[in-house]
């Protein structure tokens, strides 16, 4: 029972992370041409690390959401 609770918590956290990433990436893509190079690089690095951490979390969930993981990996390439 405790194991299911932890899995539910991970799923809730994953959903929250996906929402945050979606919002941040939308803003980043919209404004990236206006950002100074240093800000662009820093923001891209933060987004990439956040997405990688979210991929790690998704890999801990059973069953593993492979399509979500693939979408996140594609998103990193699009940044």
N, C-alpha and C positions, 0 to 999 in steps of 0.2 A: 504494500500500500504506500509506504514511504517513497519507494522508487517511482511510482506513478506520479506522486506529488512533485518530485524533483523534475520529472519529464515535463509535466504541465508548466512548471515554473520556467524551464528552458524554452518551451514553445512560446510562452508569453513574452519572455525576454527577446527571443528571436523576432517575433512580430513587431515589438517596439523598435528593435534595431533596424529592421527593414523600413519601417516608417521614417525613422530619422535619416537613414541613408537616402531614401527616395527624395525627401525634402532637401537635404543638403546637396545632393547631386544635381537636382533641378536648378537650384540657385547657382551652383558652381558653373554649370554649362551655360546658363543664361548670362553670367557676368564674366566668364573667363577671358574674353577678349579685352575687357576693361581693366583687368587686374595687372598690377606691376609684376614683373617676372618673379621676384622673390615671394610675393604673396601667392601667385599662381602655383609655384612649386611647393610651397608649404601646405597650401590647402589640398592640393592633389595628393601629397604624401599622407596627410591626415585621413583623407577619404579612403585612400588605398589601404591603409592600416586598419581602419574601421571595418571596411569590407572584408579584409582577410580575417579579422577576429570574428566577424559574423559567419564566415564560411566555417571556421573551426567549430563554432557553436552548433551550426547546422549539422555538422558531421557527427555530433554527439547525440543527435535526436534519432530515435528509432520509430518507424523506418526513416532512413536517411532521405531527405528531400533533394534528390540529385538534380532535378530540374531547377530548383532554386539556387543550388550551388553553381550550376552551369551559368545561370543568368547573372549571378554575382561576379563570376570570373569574366564574363563578357563585359560587364559594366566596368570593371577595372581597365580593360583594354580600350574602352571608349573614352576614358577620362583624358 
